């Protein structure tokens, strides 16, 4: 009798998993023999590269180069999310899900969050301090979920500022910076040095605090119910 295959932990609900294109992409990767862990690492590299591209938007001198870097950055951020979805789909479809795969799914995600958010802090219109604070908040939100799960509560992916929501804010900022004319760029904060990137980071920080509190409250209720 064969041993039962490993059942992965509760997975983040992603509507795109049920689409035909996602299933086709996952099947193609399975047929090609691509490792789910390799997909997870590709997502990490895409996120870090995306963060570097975002950071360099604050260093270039021409508007055209800045817009191209914003476009590259958000494309890489979306590639990171695509990898985050496909690694689990490939693991399940190829029956290669494992506890080690759970580590490859979770640990690179934390580094990826830091890479993107710190990069946004150094981007045009950003603020480095806010970037680091947003990165710390993203780590704290994930830490609350992990600790609640370890204590026996269900895996909780609720927002309002979970990983997909954080990346949505980053992507929305990038799209605005690509398409908006220079006259529409926002200047505010100390010395009018902050722009829309700094505003987005503040939204991520505030939303992260709310998210962490909601997850803590939900975990406490669940644990009290099961006592």
N, C-alpha and C positions, 0 to 999 in steps of 0.2 A: 504493500500500500504506500503510495507516495505521500510525502509530508505536505500539509496544507501550506499554501503560499502565504507570504507575509502580507498582512493587511495594514496599509498605511494609516497613520493617525488621521483625525478629522481634517478634511481638506477645505481650503478656502473656497466658498461658493463663487464660481466664475461662470456667468451665463454663456460666455463665448465657447466654453468647453462643449456645449451641445450643438454647436454650429457645424455645418458640413465641412467648411474649409479647415477648421481646427482638427476635426477627425481625419481629414485627408492628409494634413501636414504631419500629424502624429503617426499615421500609418506609414507614410513615406520614410520617416525617421526610424521607425521600427524595422522596416525592410532593409534600410541601409545599415542597420546594426549600430546606430548611434547610441551611446550610453546616456542614460538620464542624468548621471552626474556630470558628464561633459556638457550637457545642455545647461545645467545649473551654473557651471563655471563660465560658460559663454555669456550667460545673463549677468554675472558679476563683472566680467571684463567690459561688456557693453555699458553697464551703469557707470563704471569708473571712467571709461572713455567719454561717455556723455557728460559726466561732471567736469572733466578737463575741458571739453568743448565749451560748456557753459561758462566756465571760469575765464576762458580766453576772450569771451565777448567783452569783458571789461578791460582788455589789454590792447585790442586792435584800434587803429585810428580811423579806418574807413567804414562808413555805414554798410556798404555792400558786404564786406568781410564779416562784419558783426552779424548781419542777418543770416549769412551762410552758416556761421558757427551756431547760432540759435537753432537753425533748421537741423543741422547735424546733431546737436545735443538732444533735441526732442525726439529725433528719429532713433537715437541710441537708447533713450529712456523707454520708448515704446518697445524696442527690441528686447530690453531687459524684462518687461512685463510679458512679452510673448514667450520668452524662454522660461519664465516662472510658471507659465501655464503648461507649456509643452513638456517640461521635464516630468511632471507628475503623470500626465497622460501617457507618455512613453513608458514610464515605469510600470504603470498598471497594465497597459496593453501588452507589453513584452514580458510581464510577470517577473520583473526585476526589482520590484519594490523591496526595500530592506531598511533596517534601522540606520545603516550607514547613509542610505539615501535620504533619510529624514534629516541627518546632519547637513548633507550637501544642499538640502532644500532650505534649511533655516539659517545656517551660519553665513553663507555668502550673501544672503538677503540683507543681513545687518550691515555688512561692509558696503554693499551696493547703496543702501540708503544714505550712509555717511558720504560716499563719493558724490552722489547726486546733489544732496542738500548743501554740503560744503562748497561744491562747485557753483551752485546757485548763489551762495553768499558772496563769492568773488566775481559774479557775473556783472554785466553792465546794469546799474540801478540796484544792485544788491548791497549787502552789508555782511562782512565776514563774521562778525560776532553773532549776528542773527543766524547765519548759516550753521555755525557750530552749535548754537542753542537748539535749532531745529533738528539737527542730527542727533543730539542728545535726547531730545523729546521723542524722536522716532525710535531710538533704542529703548527708551523707557516704556513706550507703548507695547513694543514687542516683548519686553521683559515681564510686564504685568501679565500678558497672555500666557507666557511660558510658565511663570510661577503659579498662576491659577490652575493651569493644566496639571502641573506637578502635584498640586495640593488635592487634585481630584475633581476639579470643576471642568465643564466641557470647554473645548477649544473655542475661543470667542474672537471672531474676526470683525466685530461691529465697529462702526465709525463713531463720529463723523470724519475722522482723519486716519483711517487705516492705510496700509501701503498703497492700494490702488487710488485712493483719494489724494494722497500726497503726490503721487506721480501725475494725477490729473491736474492738480494745481500747477505743478512744474510745466507740464505740457501746455496748459492754457496760457501761462506767462510767455512761453517760447513762441507760441502761435501769434500772440499779440505783438511781440517784439519783431516778428518777421513781417507782419502785414501792416502794422500801424505806421503812418507817416511820422516823421520826426517831431512834428508839431504836437502830436498826441502823446508824447512821452511824458510821464508823470515825474515831477521833481518835488520832493517834500522831505521832512525829517531834518536832522541837524545839518545846517548849512545847505539845505535843499539838495543834499547829496544822495538821498535815497530815491529809488524809482519803484516800478511795479514789482521787481524781483524782491525788494525788501518787504513790500506789502504782502506778497505771497508767502514769504517766510513767516511773517507775523501770523498770518492765517493758519499756517501749518502748526506753529507753536501753540496757539490758542486752541485750535481744534484737537491737537494731540493731548493737551491737558484734559479736555472734556472727554476724549476717548478713553484715556487711562482711568479716569474716575468712573465712567460707565462700566468699563470692564471689571474694575475692582468691586463695584456694587453688585454686578451680576454674579461674579464668582462667590462673593460672600453669601448672597441669597441661595445660590445653588448648594454651597457647602453646608449652610445651616439646615436646609431642607433635607439633606441626606445624612444628617447626624443621627 
